Amino acid sequence: MNSITMKMNADELIINALREDISSEDVSTNAVMPVYKKGVVELICKQDGILAGIDVFKRVFTLLDSDTEFDIPVRDGSEISNGEKLGTITGDIRVLLSGERTALNFLQRMSGIATYTHSITALLEGTGIKLLDTRKTTPNMRIFEKYAVKAGGGCNHRYNLSDGVLLKDNHIGAAGGVANAVRLAKEYAPFVRKIEIETENLDMVREAVEAGADIIMLDNMTHEMMREAIELIGGRAETECSGNVTRENIKALADLGVDYISSGALTHSAPILDLSLKNLHAV
């Protein structure tokens, strides 16, 4: 994340996370370290994976003390290995102790998403299919989680409800059908926005094509039904496959020839990557 993005979009969220962990004071730290003393601590990788969120990790400490220094040469998107020393953080020992958990929570969560995403993109290599995330993100963590997907080699779907038109089953129900939902969206949305619509069967696919949808999502369909749907669409719209897509089943979808595969699992089911701050000592 660049500094402008950090200051405009992330700082408030990071500060809120720190406030959650330090409501009034860090009693443990203040007990053992009542006054300033300079120290250094090592960032250690304890599991193979892909790094993501190192700038967010650093920002936790610099928001507590702008004089905190870092010697961490690895960058987001890098492959990291179990036992690898990723770098050091130097500064006020009180800051290193108080910021540790919040900084690691961001880094572990983001690196876990990047690692999981990377493992799935590897299964799609050579297919031309783009792997997309969804809005199934942790509240107040979306900017970090979607960034982590990109660090892992995936692509972002719309960021939020203001970012694009995606007509799902309840939108279709509210509009009274696929054709009317697409028509209303075309009348309302700026012409520069693509209109995507979710379909669940071949009749809905046919109606979406005839209505002129730009992207047709094939949601929770059988493999054979998706194959028929893609033939029916015949290149008249882009296609997206969605619905319970995981690392375990995505390979079976790669032969369909869709343009995109979206997976909520990238953000809602990725385990954290084990990272740790160790060997803190005064300098």
C-alpha positions as CSV (number, residue, x, y, z in Angstrom):
1,M,0.0,0.0,0.0
2,N,1.3,3.4,-0.9
3,S,1.5,6.2,1.7
4,I,-1.5,8.1,0.3
5,T,-3.7,5.0,0.4
6,M,-2.5,4.3,3.9
7,K,-3.2,7.8,5.3
8,M,-6.6,8.3,3.5
9,N,-8.1,4.9,3.9
10,A,-6.2,2.7,6.4
11,D,-4.9,4.8,9.2
12,E,-8.3,5.2,10.9
13,L,-8.9,1.5,10.7
14,I,-5.4,0.7,12.2
15,I,-6.0,3.3,15.0
16,N,-9.3,1.7,15.8
17,A,-7.6,-1.7,16.0
18,L,-5.0,-0.3,18.4
19,R,-7.8,1.3,20.5
20,E,-9.5,-2.1,20.7
21,D,-6.3,-3.6,22.2
22,I,-5.3,-0.6,24.3
23,S,-8.5,0.9,25.8
24,S,-6.6,3.0,28.4
25,E,-3.1,1.6,28.9
26,D,-0.9,-1.5,28.3
27,V,-0.7,-2.6,32.0
28,S,1.7,-5.5,31.3
29,T,4.2,-3.3,29.4
30,N,4.0,-0.3,31.8
31,A,4.7,-2.7,34.7
32,V,8.0,-4.0,33.3
33,M,9.0,-1.0,31.2
34,P,7.9,2.3,32.9
35,V,10.3,4.5,31.0
36,Y,11.8,4.8,27.5
37,K,14.4,2.2,26.5
38,K,15.5,1.5,23.0
39,G,15.2,-2.1,21.8
40,V,15.1,-4.4,18.8
41,V,12.9,-7.4,17.9
42,E,13.0,-9.9,15.1
43,L,10.2,-10.7,12.7
44,I,10.2,-14.5,12.2
45,C,8.3,-16.6,9.6
46,K,7.1,-19.9,11.1
47,Q,5.3,-21.2,8.0
48,D,5.9,-21.3,4.2
49,G,3.7,-18.8,2.4
50,I,3.3,-15.4,0.6
51,L,3.9,-12.2,2.5
52,A,1.2,-9.4,2.4
53,G,0.7,-6.4,4.6
54,I,4.2,-5.4,5.5
55,D,3.4,-1.7,5.2
56,V,0.3,-2.1,7.4
57,F,2.5,-4.0,9.9
58,K,5.0,-1.1,10.0
59,R,2.3,1.5,10.2
60,V,1.0,0.1,13.4
61,F,4.3,0.9,15.1
62,T,4.8,4.3,13.4
63,L,1.4,5.5,14.5
64,L,2.5,4.7,18.0
65,D,5.9,6.3,17.5
66,S,7.1,7.8,14.2
67,D,10.7,7.2,15.2
68,T,10.3,3.4,15.0
69,E,12.8,2.0,12.5
70,F,12.6,-1.1,10.2
71,D,15.1,-3.3,8.5
72,I,12.7,-5.6,6.6
73,P,13.9,-6.1,3.0
74,V,11.1,-8.5,1.9
75,R,8.2,-7.1,0.1
76,D,4.5,-8.0,-0.4
77,G,4.1,-10.9,-2.8
78,S,7.4,-12.5,-1.8
79,E,7.6,-16.2,-1.0
80,I,8.7,-16.6,2.6
81,S,9.8,-19.8,4.3
82,N,9.5,-21.4,7.7
83,G,12.3,-20.3,10.0
84,E,13.2,-17.3,7.9
85,K,14.2,-14.1,9.6
86,L,12.3,-11.4,7.7
87,G,13.9,-8.4,9.4
88,T,14.1,-6.3,12.5
89,I,12.1,-3.5,14.2
90,T,14.0,-1.0,16.4
91,G,12.5,1.6,18.7
92,D,10.9,2.3,22.1
93,I,10.5,-1.1,23.8
94,R,7.1,0.0,25.1
95,V,5.9,0.6,21.5
96,L,7.3,-2.7,20.3
97,L,5.5,-4.5,23.1
98,S,2.2,-2.6,22.8
99,G,2.0,-2.8,19.0
100,E,3.1,-6.4,18.6
101,R,-0.3,-8.2,18.6
102,T,-2.2,-5.7,16.4
103,A,0.7,-5.5,13.9
104,L,0.9,-9.3,13.7
105,N,-2.9,-9.7,13.5
106,F,-2.9,-7.6,10.3
107,L,0.2,-9.3,8.8
108,Q,-0.8,-12.8,9.6
109,R,-4.4,-12.3,8.3
110,M,-3.2,-10.6,5.1
111,S,-0.4,-13.1,4.4
112,G,-2.8,-16.0,5.0
113,I,-5.1,-14.6,2.3
114,A,-2.3,-14.0,-0.1
115,T,-0.9,-17.5,0.5
116,Y,-4.3,-19.2,0.0
117,T,-5.0,-17.0,-3.1
118,H,-1.6,-17.9,-4.6
119,S,-2.3,-21.6,-4.1
120,I,-5.5,-21.3,-6.2
121,T,-4.1,-19.1,-8.9
122,A,-1.4,-21.7,-9.4
123,L,-4.2,-24.2,-10.3
124,L,-5.5,-21.8,-13.0
125,E,-2.1,-21.0,-14.5
126,G,-2.2,-21.1,-18.3
127,T,-6.0,-21.1,-18.5
128,G,-6.5,-17.3,-19.0
129,I,-9.1,-17.4,-16.3
130,K,-9.0,-14.5,-13.8
131,L,-9.6,-15.4,-10.1
132,L,-11.8,-12.9,-8.3
133,D,-12.6,-12.2,-4.7
134,T,-16.0,-11.2,-3.4
135,R,-17.6,-8.8,-0.8
136,K,-17.5,-11.7,1.8
137,T,-14.9,-9.9,3.8
138,T,-14.4,-9.2,7.5
139,P,-16.2,-6.0,8.5
140,N,-13.7,-3.1,8.5
141,M,-11.0,-5.3,7.0
142,R,-12.0,-5.1,3.3
143,I,-9.3,-2.8,2.2
144,F,-6.7,-5.0,3.7
145,E,-8.2,-8.3,2.6
146,K,-8.8,-7.3,-1.0
147,Y,-5.2,-5.9,-1.1
148,A,-4.0,-9.3,0.1
149,V,-5.8,-11.1,-2.7
150,K,-3.9,-9.0,-5.2
151,A,-0.6,-9.6,-3.4
152,G,-1.4,-13.4,-3.8
153,G,-1.9,-13.1,-7.6
154,G,-5.7,-12.8,-7.6
155,C,-7.9,-10.0,-8.9
156,N,-10.5,-7.8,-7.2
157,H,-14.2,-7.9,-8.0
158,R,-16.1,-4.7,-7.1
159,Y,-14.9,-3.1,-3.9
160,N,-18.3,-2.2,-2.6
161,L,-21.9,-1.5,-3.6
162,S,-21.0,1.8,-5.1
163,D,-18.4,0.3,-7.4
164,G,-20.4,-1.6,-9.9
165,V,-23.7,-3.1,-10.9
166,L,-24.3,-6.7,-9.9
167,L,-27.9,-7.9,-10.0
168,K,-28.3,-10.9,-7.7
169,D,-31.3,-13.1,-7.0
170,N,-33.1,-10.7,-4.7
171,H,-32.5,-7.7,-7.1
172,I,-34.1,-9.8,-9.8
173,G,-37.0,-10.7,-7.5
174,A,-37.5,-7.0,-6.6
175,A,-37.4,-6.1,-10.3
176,G,-39.8,-8.8,-11.3
177,G,-37.4,-10.8,-13.5
178,V,-34.1,-10.8,-15.3
179,A,-35.0,-8.7,-18.3
180,N,-36.6,-5.9,-16.3
181,A,-33.7,-5.9,-13.8
182,V,-31.2,-5.4,-16.7
183,R,-33.4,-2.8,-18.3
184,L,-33.8,-0.8,-15.1
185,A,-30.0,-1.0,-14.4
186,K,-29.2,0.3,-17.9
187,E,-31.6,3.2,-17.5
188,Y,-30.1,4.1,-14.1
189,A,-26.4,3.3,-14.2
190,P,-23.9,5.5,-16.1
191,F,-23.1,4.0,-19.5
192,V,-19.5,3.4,-18.5
193,R,-20.5,0.8,-15.9
194,K,-20.8,-2.8,-17.0
195,I,-23.9,-4.7,-15.8
196,E,-23.5,-8.1,-14.4
197,I,-26.3,-10.4,-13.5
198,E,-26.5,-13.6,-11.5
199,T,-28.2,-16.6,-13.1
200,E,-29.2,-19.9,-11.7
201,N,-30.5,-21.8,-14.7
202,L,-30.5,-21.8,-18.5
203,D,-33.8,-19.9,-18.8
204,M,-32.2,-17.0,-16.8
205,V,-29.1,-17.2,-18.9
206,R,-31.1,-17.0,-22.1
207,E,-33.0,-14.0,-20.7
208,A,-29.8,-12.3,-19.6
209,V,-28.3,-12.6,-23.0
210,E,-31.3,-11.3,-24.8
211,A,-31.5,-8.3,-22.3
212,G,-27.9,-7.4,-23.1
213,A,-26.1,-8.0,-19.8
214,D,-22.4,-7.4,-20.1
215,I,-21.3,-10.2,-17.6
216,I,-23.4,-13.2,-16.8
217,M,-22.6,-15.0,-13.5
218,L,-23.3,-18.7,-13.5
219,D,-24.1,-19.3,-9.8
220,N,-24.2,-22.7,-8.2
221,M,-24.9,-24.6,-11.4
222,T,-23.8,-28.1,-12.2
223,H,-20.7,-28.5,-14.4
224,E,-22.8,-29.7,-17.3
225,M,-25.3,-26.8,-16.9
226,M,-22.5,-24.3,-16.9
227,R,-21.1,-25.9,-20.1
228,E,-24.5,-25.5,-21.8
229,A,-24.8,-22.0,-20.5
230,I,-21.5,-21.0,-22.0
231,E,-22.5,-22.4,-25.4
232,L,-25.8,-20.6,-25.1
233,I,-24.0,-17.3,-24.4
234,G,-21.7,-17.8,-27.3
235,G,-19.4,-14.9,-26.5
236,R,-22.1,-12.3,-26.4
237,A,-21.3,-11.6,-22.7
238,E,-18.4,-12.2,-20.4
239,T,-18.9,-15.1,-18.1
240,E,-18.2,-15.7,-14.4
241,C,-18.5,-18.9,-12.5
242,S,-19.4,-18.6,-8.8
243,G,-20.7,-20.6,-5.9
244,N,-18.8,-22.6,-3.2
245,V,-15.5,-22.4,-5.2
246,T,-12.5,-23.6,-3.1
247,R,-9.0,-24.8,-3.7
248,E,-10.3,-28.4,-3.7
249,N,-12.8,-28.0,-6.6
250,I,-11.6,-25.1,-8.7
251,K,-9.4,-27.3,-11.0
252,A,-12.6,-29.0,-12.3
253,L,-13.9,-25.6,-13.4
254,A,-10.9,-24.6,-15.4
255,D,-11.9,-26.5,-18.6
256,L,-15.2,-24.6,-19.0
257,G,-13.7,-21.6,-20.7
258,V,-15.2,-18.9,-18.4
259,D,-13.6,-15.5,-18.2
260,Y,-13.7,-15.3,-14.4
261,I,-14.0,-17.5,-11.4
262,S,-15.0,-15.8,-8.1
263,S,-14.5,-17.3,-4.7
264,G,-15.6,-15.9,-1.3
265,A,-13.3,-18.5,0.3
266,L,-10.3,-16.3,-0.6
267,T,-11.2,-14.0,2.2
268,H,-13.7,-15.8,4.4
269,S,-11.8,-19.2,4.7
270,A,-8.1,-18.5,4.4
271,P,-6.2,-19.5,7.5
272,I,-3.7,-17.1,8.9
273,L,0.0,-17.4,8.1
274,D,2.1,-18.1,11.3
275,L,4.5,-15.1,11.9
276,S,6.0,-14.0,15.1
277,L,8.0,-11.3,16.8
278,K,10.9,-12.8,18.8
279,N,14.1,-12.1,20.7
280,L,13.3,-8.7,22.0
281,H,16.2,-7.1,23.8
282,A,17.5,-3.7,24.7
283,V,20.2,-2.0,22.6
